[in-house]
Every structure is written in structure tokens, then in C-alpha cells.
Amino acid sequence: MQDHSHGHGHAHHHHHAPLDTQLAQAETLCRQRGAQLTPLRRQVLALVLKSENPVGAYALLDQLKAERAGAAPPTVYRALDFLLEQGLIHRVERLNAFVGCATAGEQHAHQFLICRNCGTTRELTDAGIEAALRAAAGKAGFTALKMTVEIEGLCGNCAG
């Protein structure tokens, strides 16, 4: 699958801090937890954060190879696993791709709005949705530990 997410100016759906700030925050978070954001992990995180749409492991590998000739799938997967563990990125299961976390370092449930048309993905963090799901699971005698909700539809641009 081609990844054409190189700078079509749709950055309007990301209200994130500048990349350097996000990377510095990630580094601080990791340090506080005694984890290490190695140069490679930092580079993979930067690539995920820079991508406007969820990005797959192989697209990341291609981008990495430009700077690290020896990059191989395990290199990327290990870095992604680390970033997932630290809550710095999320996996959008439906797309088998990765996105940066809008609120890294906070324990929260994730809701993703995925546009079927342009592929834009937004992260919502709606505590009401989380509470409703926990309650519904509880009624079924189930203890919810981790929740990711993926909602497919059309973004404002495509619907408009």
C-alpha cells in the first residue's frame, strides 16, 4: 500500500504541540519511568507524529531506511512495541497502523474517528464514552481494562 501522507496541507485536524516539544515531552516521560527513548525509538516516534494519517510499519521502515541503511522489520517492530507500551502512540487496529497519542502519559481510553474516504484519523478522549462502556461491561460481569473504540465514517471535509 502506498503511503501518500507527505505534506498535503490538511494539518488542521492536529492541534498538537510542535514536533520538538512532543519529542522532548516523550523523552521526559520515559526518563521518569526509567525507560530509555533511544535515538532509534525517538526517530520512529518522530515519523509517526509527523505523519498526518495512521502509518503502517512498512511505510515507517521505508522512511527509516533513508537514514539507517541497516533498518529491518524487527527494528521497527521493537521500537513500535516500546512506544505503544509507553503510551506515546496507539495502534489503530482496523488499519493496522500507528498514530501519535494526543495526551501521552495519561491513562485513558481511546476513541478514533476514521474517515473511510480520506483516511484521516482523529483521536477523541471522551470520558463519557469510557464510563458508559465500563458500566455496560460491568453489567455483563466484565471488568474492562483497556478500551479502544474505532468509529468509521466521514470526516467533516468529506461529508461536507
Backbone bond lengths (Angstrom), bond angles and torsions (degrees), N, CA, C in turn:
res aa  C-N    CA-C-N  psi(-1)  N-CA   C-N-CA  omega(-1)  CA-C   N-CA-C  phi
1 M - - - 1.455 - - 1.524 110.51 -
2 Q 1.311 117.60 130.65 1.463 120.59 179.03 1.517 109.45 -73.94
3 D 1.297 115.96 149.14 1.450 120.13 177.08 1.517 106.65 -117.67
4 H 1.331 116.37 103.43 1.463 119.67 -176.43 1.514 110.56 -102.00
5 S 1.327 117.77 38.87 1.460 117.12 -174.41 1.526 111.51 -93.84
6 H 1.330 117.45 26.89 1.462 117.72 -177.98 1.513 109.90 -89.00
7 G 1.321 115.05 96.56 1.445 123.18 170.31 1.510 117.81 52.92
8 H 1.332 120.02 57.10 1.467 119.45 159.29 1.516 102.22 -91.19
9 G 1.338 119.69 123.13 1.455 117.88 -169.21 1.519 117.48 -59.94
10 H 1.354 121.77 52.72 1.465 118.55 173.53 1.515 110.78 -96.48
11 A 1.292 118.79 40.45 1.460 118.43 -175.04 1.519 111.64 -75.03
12 H 1.325 117.87 1.68 1.471 120.24 -176.24 1.521 113.67 -60.98
13 H 1.343 119.24 -22.65 1.456 118.28 -177.10 1.517 112.26 -87.82
14 H 1.328 118.44 -1.51 1.463 119.97 176.81 1.511 109.12 -107.06
15 H 1.330 116.70 116.59 1.462 117.87 176.02 1.502 106.54 -109.34
16 H 1.313 116.64 60.36 1.449 120.87 -175.24 1.509 110.13 -103.64
17 A 1.315 114.44 162.58 1.454 121.21 172.70 1.530 108.24 -65.90
18 P 1.334 117.29 161.07 1.468 119.11 175.82 1.528 111.12 -56.25
19 L 1.323 115.67 154.33 1.461 121.68 -175.55 1.533 112.34 -53.88
20 D 1.331 117.14 -46.52 1.470 119.80 -178.59 1.523 111.44 -58.66
21 T 1.314 116.13 -40.64 1.469 121.49 179.06 1.522 109.87 -64.04
22 Q 1.341 116.23 -46.28 1.466 120.09 179.49 1.525 111.51 -60.50
23 L 1.323 116.68 -41.46 1.466 120.59 -179.61 1.519 110.67 -67.71
24 A 1.333 116.88 -39.32 1.459 120.82 178.41 1.529 109.90 -64.14
25 Q 1.345 116.44 -41.31 1.471 120.45 178.90 1.518 110.21 -64.40
26 A 1.328 116.77 -40.62 1.467 121.45 179.68 1.525 109.80 -62.24
27 E 1.333 115.45 -41.90 1.451 120.45 -179.17 1.532 110.80 -62.86
28 T 1.329 115.60 -43.86 1.465 121.73 178.92 1.522 110.32 -61.80
29 L 1.341 116.10 -47.16 1.466 121.25 178.77 1.519 111.18 -55.14
30 C 1.325 116.09 -48.97 1.460 121.11 -178.64 1.523 110.09 -61.76
31 R 1.335 116.14 -45.43 1.464 120.32 -178.27 1.531 109.94 -59.79
32 Q 1.341 117.15 -43.58 1.467 120.93 179.89 1.519 111.25 -59.99
33 R 1.320 116.91 -29.74 1.470 120.70 -178.39 1.509 112.28 -94.17
34 G 1.326 116.71 2.89 1.456 119.50 -178.87 1.521 112.18 73.37
35 A 1.321 117.05 19.32 1.468 121.03 176.95 1.524 107.75 -103.60
36 Q 1.313 116.56 159.21 1.451 119.24 -175.92 1.516 112.12 -116.17
37 L 1.331 115.60 120.60 1.457 120.00 174.03 1.533 105.94 -86.58
38 T 1.330 115.80 89.97 1.470 120.60 -178.22 1.534 109.07 -67.78
39 P 1.335 118.08 164.17 1.471 119.72 178.91 1.532 112.10 -53.99
40 L 1.336 117.41 -39.36 1.458 119.89 179.28 1.531 111.46 -65.08
41 R 1.316 116.64 -47.33 1.465 120.29 -179.98 1.525 110.47 -61.22
42 R 1.329 114.57 -39.77 1.461 120.56 179.54 1.534 109.76 -62.93
43 Q 1.341 114.80 -40.58 1.463 120.09 -178.89 1.530 110.93 -66.31
44 V 1.332 116.80 -42.89 1.466 120.72 178.54 1.536 109.21 -64.26
45 L 1.335 117.05 -42.98 1.461 120.88 177.74 1.526 110.48 -59.46
46 A 1.322 116.87 -44.45 1.468 121.16 179.74 1.522 110.63 -59.78
47 L 1.337 116.75 -42.25 1.468 120.28 -179.74 1.526 111.10 -64.58
48 V 1.339 117.11 -40.43 1.467 120.52 178.94 1.528 109.63 -66.51
49 L 1.327 116.47 -44.66 1.466 120.12 -178.63 1.522 111.91 -65.10
50 K 1.338 116.49 -35.42 1.472 120.31 -178.02 1.517 112.26 -72.73
51 S 1.343 115.74 -27.09 1.457 119.44 -175.83 1.523 109.46 -71.71
52 E 1.338 116.67 133.54 1.463 118.82 -178.50 1.516 112.10 -74.58
53 N 1.321 115.47 -30.17 1.461 119.73 -178.90 1.519 108.92 -116.71
54 P 1.331 117.04 163.92 1.470 118.90 177.65 1.525 109.28 -53.73
55 V 1.322 115.96 138.58 1.460 120.44 -173.78 1.530 109.28 -119.90
56 G 1.319 116.06 136.81 1.465 121.09 -177.95 1.519 111.77 -84.34
57 A 1.325 116.28 162.62 1.465 121.75 -177.23 1.533 111.45 -59.90
58 Y 1.325 117.34 -38.51 1.463 118.73 -176.87 1.514 112.22 -72.81
59 A 1.318 117.07 -34.62 1.464 120.13 174.82 1.529 108.87 -63.79
60 L 1.335 116.26 -39.28 1.468 120.36 177.91 1.530 110.45 -64.80
61 L 1.327 115.33 -41.38 1.460 120.48 179.86 1.531 110.16 -60.21
62 D 1.337 116.41 -44.70 1.469 120.52 179.12 1.524 110.69 -59.03
63 Q 1.338 115.84 -43.33 1.465 119.25 -179.02 1.533 110.72 -67.63
64 L 1.334 116.34 -37.41 1.466 120.64 179.94 1.515 111.99 -66.17
65 K 1.352 115.49 -39.80 1.465 120.42 -176.71 1.524 111.80 -58.58
66 A 1.334 116.05 -27.89 1.463 120.23 178.01 1.528 109.69 -59.07
67 E 1.338 116.92 -35.05 1.464 120.08 -176.70 1.526 113.56 -106.85
68 R 1.338 116.63 -23.77 1.470 120.00 -178.97 1.517 108.29 -129.13
69 A 1.321 115.39 98.55 1.458 120.27 -175.29 1.530 112.31 -54.64
70 G 1.327 117.41 -34.10 1.464 120.47 -174.46 1.516 114.70 -85.59
71 A 1.329 118.44 5.79 1.470 120.30 -176.82 1.530 110.03 -63.64
72 A 1.335 116.26 133.18 1.466 122.21 -179.86 1.523 107.65 -133.28
73 P 1.353 117.60 163.76 1.465 118.67 -178.06 1.537 114.52 -48.85
74 P 1.350 119.30 -45.81 1.473 117.86 -179.16 1.531 112.95 -58.48
75 T 1.337 115.97 -34.53 1.466 121.23 178.48 1.518 109.41 -57.33
76 V 1.331 114.63 -49.01 1.460 120.74 -176.97 1.522 110.30 -68.98
77 Y 1.333 116.79 -45.67 1.468 119.28 -178.18 1.526 111.91 -61.95
78 R 1.334 117.10 -39.32 1.468 119.44 178.53 1.521 110.85 -64.09
79 A 1.318 115.91 -42.77 1.466 120.06 179.19 1.528 110.29 -64.04
80 L 1.332 117.05 -43.43 1.469 121.08 179.50 1.529 110.91 -63.17
81 D 1.342 116.55 -42.25 1.471 120.09 178.34 1.521 110.88 -59.01
82 F 1.320 115.95 -43.38 1.456 120.69 179.07 1.535 110.21 -61.63
83 L 1.332 116.56 -46.90 1.465 121.08 -177.03 1.533 111.10 -65.77
84 L 1.339 116.23 -35.84 1.472 120.82 175.82 1.525 110.10 -65.07
85 E 1.336 115.45 -46.05 1.463 121.04 -179.58 1.519 111.57 -58.37
86 Q 1.323 115.74 -38.63 1.462 121.29 -178.09 1.533 111.67 -82.15
87 G 1.346 116.85 -3.29 1.467 119.92 179.07 1.521 113.34 71.81
88 L 1.328 117.03 22.05 1.465 119.89 -179.04 1.523 111.42 -87.22
89 I 1.324 115.60 -23.79 1.465 120.95 176.67 1.531 107.66 -135.71
90 H 1.319 116.23 166.45 1.465 121.70 174.43 1.513 108.22 -127.03
91 R 1.323 114.66 154.49 1.456 119.97 172.78 1.528 106.95 -98.60
92 V 1.317 116.25 128.25 1.459 120.87 171.89 1.532 105.07 -91.95
93 E 1.338 115.64 101.76 1.471 120.76 -170.19 1.521 111.45 -56.67
94 R 1.325 116.39 -44.48 1.452 120.24 -174.55 1.515 112.16 -58.42
95 L 1.314 115.83 -32.74 1.458 120.16 -176.79 1.524 111.16 -101.75
96 N 1.347 116.53 -5.27 1.457 122.31 -173.00 1.526 109.74 46.27
97 A 1.328 114.92 52.12 1.450 120.99 -176.33 1.520 108.40 -142.17
98 F 1.320 115.94 171.36 1.457 120.62 -171.74 1.520 111.72 -121.90
99 V 1.328 115.29 145.07 1.463 120.90 176.71 1.525 107.94 -131.65
100 G 1.312 116.14 155.04 1.461 120.69 174.58 1.513 108.95 -72.23
101 C 1.317 117.32 154.20 1.459 120.88 179.14 1.516 109.82 -90.06
102 A 1.334 115.70 132.99 1.463 121.33 -179.43 1.523 111.34 -71.22
103 T 1.328 117.27 -27.59 1.469 119.75 -177.45 1.523 108.71 -130.89
104 A 1.314 116.61 60.91 1.465 121.26 -175.97 1.519 110.23 -58.01
105 G 1.317 114.80 141.08 1.453 119.42 174.69 1.512 113.34 92.95
106 E 1.340 118.08 -9.37 1.464 119.40 176.44 1.511 107.76 -105.16
107 Q 1.328 116.52 140.38 1.465 119.99 174.88 1.519 106.47 -76.19
108 H 1.286 118.31 119.41 1.461 119.47 177.82 1.510 109.89 -156.51
109 A 1.322 114.39 158.41 1.461 119.66 174.37 1.524 106.94 -82.12
110 H 1.304 116.21 155.20 1.453 118.94 -176.85 1.507 109.95 -118.46
111 Q 1.323 114.65 138.25 1.448 119.83 170.86 1.524 106.40 -124.03
112 F 1.322 115.15 126.38 1.452 118.93 179.90 1.515 110.04 -111.55
113 L 1.318 115.80 133.52 1.457 122.18 173.48 1.529 105.56 -100.50
114 I 1.321 116.41 116.50 1.463 120.61 -175.75 1.525 108.78 -113.76
115 C 1.317 116.58 119.65 1.460 119.54 179.26 1.523 109.50 -81.40
116 R 1.338 115.01 124.09 1.467 120.66 -179.71 1.505 112.33 -67.58
117 N 1.319 115.35 -25.16 1.447 119.74 -173.37 1.523 111.71 -85.81
118 C 1.335 117.97 -55.57 1.469 119.60 -175.01 1.522 113.20 -104.94
119 G 1.351 117.16 -8.33 1.457 119.19 176.97 1.523 114.77 83.36
120 T 1.321 117.04 -2.53 1.464 119.97 178.50 1.523 108.80 -59.88
121 T 1.317 116.66 136.92 1.458 121.17 179.71 1.516 109.16 -126.46
122 R 1.308 116.41 128.07 1.457 120.83 176.90 1.508 109.43 -115.17
123 E 1.310 116.35 143.22 1.457 120.48 175.88 1.520 108.47 -97.18
124 L 1.323 115.60 125.84 1.459 120.47 171.59 1.514 105.94 -101.31
125 T 1.302 117.77 151.89 1.457 119.22 169.82 1.506 104.80 -131.05
126 D 1.310 116.14 88.74 1.452 122.35 -175.07 1.522 108.92 -109.22
127 A 1.320 115.55 108.87 1.464 120.64 -176.82 1.525 110.99 -63.84
128 G 1.317 118.05 -29.14 1.463 122.42 179.41 1.521 110.97 -64.00
129 I 1.323 116.18 -43.31 1.470 120.55 178.49 1.525 108.92 -63.49
130 E 1.320 115.66 -44.19 1.461 120.55 -179.29 1.532 110.05 -60.29
131 A 1.335 116.88 -46.03 1.470 121.03 -178.45 1.525 110.78 -62.99
132 A 1.327 116.46 -42.24 1.470 120.69 -179.44 1.529 110.61 -63.19
133 L 1.324 116.93 -41.76 1.461 120.64 179.23 1.524 111.17 -66.82
134 R 1.336 116.89 -42.79 1.466 120.31 177.73 1.524 110.83 -59.67
135 A 1.335 115.61 -44.45 1.461 120.75 -179.24 1.528 110.55 -63.35
136 A 1.328 116.43 -45.10 1.465 120.61 -179.55 1.531 110.32 -63.16
137 A 1.334 116.28 -41.70 1.460 120.18 178.52 1.530 109.52 -64.74
138 G 1.323 116.26 -42.32 1.469 121.98 180.00 1.507 112.37 -58.78
139 K 1.342 116.34 -42.14 1.468 120.99 178.31 1.515 110.69 -60.49
140 A 1.322 116.46 -29.66 1.470 120.56 179.25 1.537 110.29 -88.17
141 G 1.337 116.65 8.56 1.452 120.55 178.96 1.521 113.17 74.88
142 F 1.328 115.70 24.08 1.459 121.17 -173.98 1.525 109.21 -115.39
143 T 1.326 116.70 134.71 1.462 120.55 176.81 1.518 109.38 -98.59
144 A 1.320 116.62 113.11 1.465 121.16 -178.74 1.526 109.82 -79.77
145 L 1.321 116.39 128.96 1.464 120.65 179.83 1.526 112.24 -108.25
146 K 1.310 115.70 -37.06 1.460 118.85 -176.49 1.523 106.85 -144.38
147 M 1.316 116.32 132.60 1.456 118.85 -177.60 1.511 112.00 -131.58
148 T 1.309 116.25 130.35 1.445 121.05 170.88 1.515 107.06 -130.94
149 V 1.317 115.66 121.82 1.455 120.31 179.90 1.523 107.02 -109.89
150 E 1.324 116.10 130.13 1.455 120.19 179.28 1.519 108.78 -117.60
151 I 1.314 115.65 118.02 1.460 121.65 -175.72 1.518 108.17 -112.08
152 E 1.336 115.21 119.08 1.464 119.40 -179.47 1.505 109.93 -97.37
153 G 1.300 116.82 143.84 1.461 120.33 177.52 1.510 109.38 177.21
154 L 1.328 116.08 -146.11 1.458 121.03 179.91 1.514 109.66 -120.18
155 C 1.330 116.03 133.86 1.460 120.40 177.66 1.530 108.85 -72.71
156 G 1.319 116.08 168.35 1.459 121.49 -179.11 1.515 112.87 -53.35
157 N 1.331 116.51 -41.37 1.472 120.02 -178.76 1.511 111.70 -64.27
158 C 1.351 116.23 -47.68 1.461 120.50 -175.96 1.535 110.96 -72.73
159 A 1.317 116.99 -35.49 1.464 120.68 -179.95 1.527 109.44 -70.83
160 G 1.345 115.54 -36.90 1.458 120.65 -179.06 1.511 108.49 -71.84
